């Protein structure tokens, strides 16, 4: 199976590399225009096959079938995206694939997950730029080659910490526009991970992953990305909160796993966060500090003057 996964990695590289060379040789890119009726009909037909393959990648019970479906999905997705102005086609029926785009629609990012076995997941994806012809950057998952969480590294798209992205949010820095990518990593059977990566484009227009923007303390070097590792039995939040205008995530505490005997992490009911200040994300410890004015009572104190019980009914003498 390892050889098959390695084959899938190189399939993604070889299919998209020629597209990058052609795109870079051209002049100023032309943004994607209106999708013609013929192109829309063609993509709609292709989407039928893509939807079946994406479903099989996630849901089929046989590992070989999932692998073959993933291989077919890569090939046919690239073929579909070669259609002129394909950037305008939403691919709404690909329910088992994440497709995210920023508000400025400058690009969109595809990601999906391949379940290999109980403790192995691989991730696949690509970044499509907004232009009439196809400029596609494949995302090559190399997380299995990273022995420790890569918190202080920038990465190219061919050395990607793979994840299934569920949110994308732009933010501005003095170096220019960057994007937060919120993702999920199945990691192992007993432990899962959630990650915030940072995406930006260099002077040559190539995507770069990771940037020193997360400050947990002023006297420490900033992190290039955020990673939370936690027990597979726990539910952990890591996302942008529009109400509080900040990133909110569960505060995790160590806990001895009853299955492995090793230390894992679980939420303790409180939340930490990151707040944007001048292009830097500053750590906020214990976002909510609610304190009760009085100690909780064993029984509710009712207003006797109203003559009603806790359910709002008239109290009987």
PyMOL commands that set and color helices and strands:
alter all, ss='L'
color gray80, all
select helices_A, chain A and resi 2-25+37-59+63-81+86-88+143-145+304-306
alter helices_A, ss='H'
color red, helices_A
select strands_A, chain A and resi 98-101+107-117+120-129+136-140+164-173+176-185+191-201+207-209+214-215+226-231+238-241+246-256+263-277+280-284
alter strands_A, ss='S'
color yellow, strands_A
deselect
rebuild
show_as cartoon
